[in-house]
Amino acid sequence: MKVRTFVGKCNMEGLHQMDDHINEWMSRNHIVPQNITQTFGEERHHGGNSEPVIITSVWYEPKDEF
């Protein structure tokens, strides 16, 4: 089993972009997810500012290992 993790901004535009990115990756690589997890975190920037992010991990069986 392998995992691919995606990080996106916690606003509507960021969520739509992450959805599109994940969907394109899954279609292009014929991915059938086995498990998906999501969590929230913060991305820290220089100067002490932080921004909320969503982290999505897609667990899947690679095609070439079947």
Beta strands, then each sheet from edge to edge (+ up, - down):
strand 1: 2-9
strand 2: 33-44
strand 3: 50-60
sheet 1: 1+ 3- 2+
end
